[in-house]
Structure formats: C-alpha cells, structure tokens
Amino acid sequence: MESSIIMGIAIEERNNYAAHVQDILTKHGCIIKTRLGLHEATKDNCSRRGLIILQLSKDKNLIKELEHDLLKIQGVKINSMTI
C-alpha cells in the first residue's frame, strides 16, 4: 500500500484568517488530493477555531512551499505525518 502525507492545519480566529488560508490552498490546489474542513457550528454560535485536514501528493518541495505560505498567516499551526 502506498503511503500518504497528511497535513493538519489549525486556524485560530477562523473568521479573520480563513479567507487567507483559502487563497493559499487554492494556489497550491494541484498537490491537494483530499480536503476536510471542520469547525463547530450551532444555531447560535460558530466556532472561532477551525481545523483543515489535507491529503497531499508526495512532492516534498511543493509541500514545503505550502507550509511556508501558510505559516505566514498569524494564528495558523501545522502538523504533518506520513502514514
């Protein structure tokens, strides 16, 4: 079975920075195989924190570029793993 690179992106103050994160993900969209976005939302409240999970292609140079661009945004934290 082929391994996968998974990246988790935590966004603090999601309402302020989500659009910036979206722009970067669009820019790097060719290396994103799967994307899952999570945040708590109820009828009366929308979470200020968001989490995005990505399955990425294996091009390590392009992944480093994605990480570099994301980490320019205040309130963004990243963790990656290969499984």
C-alpha positions as CSV (number, residue, x, y, z in Angstrom):
1,M,0.0,0.0,0.0
2,E,1.3,3.4,-0.9
3,S,1.9,5.9,2.0
4,S,0.0,9.2,2.2
5,I,1.1,12.6,3.5
6,I,-1.5,14.1,5.8
7,M,-1.3,17.8,6.9
8,G,-3.4,19.2,9.8
9,I,-3.9,23.0,9.8
10,A,-5.3,24.6,12.9
11,I,-6.7,28.2,12.4
12,E,-7.2,30.4,15.4
13,E,-9.5,33.3,14.8
14,R,-11.0,31.5,11.9
15,N,-13.3,34.3,10.9
16,N,-10.3,36.6,10.4
17,Y,-7.9,34.3,8.6
18,A,-10.0,31.6,6.8
19,A,-10.1,33.6,3.5
20,H,-6.3,34.0,3.5
21,V,-5.9,30.2,4.1
22,Q,-8.4,29.5,1.3
23,D,-6.3,31.7,-1.1
24,I,-3.2,29.7,-0.3
25,L,-4.9,26.3,-0.6
26,T,-6.3,27.4,-4.0
27,K,-2.8,28.5,-5.1
28,H,-1.4,25.0,-4.1
29,G,-4.5,23.1,-5.1
30,C,-2.7,20.8,-7.5
31,I,-1.0,18.9,-4.6
32,I,-4.2,18.5,-2.6
33,K,-5.8,15.1,-3.1
34,T,-8.4,15.3,-0.3
35,R,-9.5,18.2,1.9
36,L,-11.7,18.1,5.0
37,G,-12.7,21.2,6.9
38,L,-14.0,21.1,10.5
39,H,-15.4,23.7,12.9
40,E,-18.1,23.7,15.5
41,A,-21.3,25.4,14.3
42,T,-24.6,25.5,16.1
43,K,-27.7,27.5,15.5
44,D,-26.4,30.3,17.8
45,N,-22.7,30.0,17.6
46,C,-19.9,29.5,15.1
47,S,-16.5,28.4,16.4
48,R,-13.6,30.8,16.2
49,R,-11.2,27.9,15.7
50,G,-11.1,25.7,12.6
51,L,-9.3,22.6,11.5
52,I,-8.4,21.5,8.0
53,I,-7.1,18.1,7.2
54,L,-5.3,17.6,3.8
55,Q,-4.1,14.5,2.0
56,L,-1.2,15.7,-0.2
57,S,0.8,14.5,-3.1
58,K,4.3,13.3,-2.3
59,D,6.3,16.3,-3.8
60,K,8.2,17.4,-0.8
61,N,9.3,20.7,-2.3
62,L,5.8,21.7,-3.1
63,I,4.6,20.7,0.3
64,K,7.3,22.9,1.9
65,E,6.1,25.8,-0.3
66,L,2.6,25.3,1.0
67,E,3.8,25.1,4.6
68,H,5.9,28.3,4.1
69,D,2.9,30.2,2.7
70,L,0.5,29.0,5.4
71,L,2.9,29.8,8.3
72,K,3.0,33.5,7.2
73,I,-0.6,33.8,8.4
74,Q,-1.0,34.7,12.1
75,G,-2.8,32.1,14.1
76,V,-2.0,29.1,11.8
77,K,-0.4,26.0,13.1
78,I,0.6,23.0,11.1
79,N,1.4,19.3,11.8
80,S,2.2,16.7,9.1
81,M,2.6,13.0,9.1
82,T,3.2,10.2,6.7
83,I,1.0,7.1,7.1
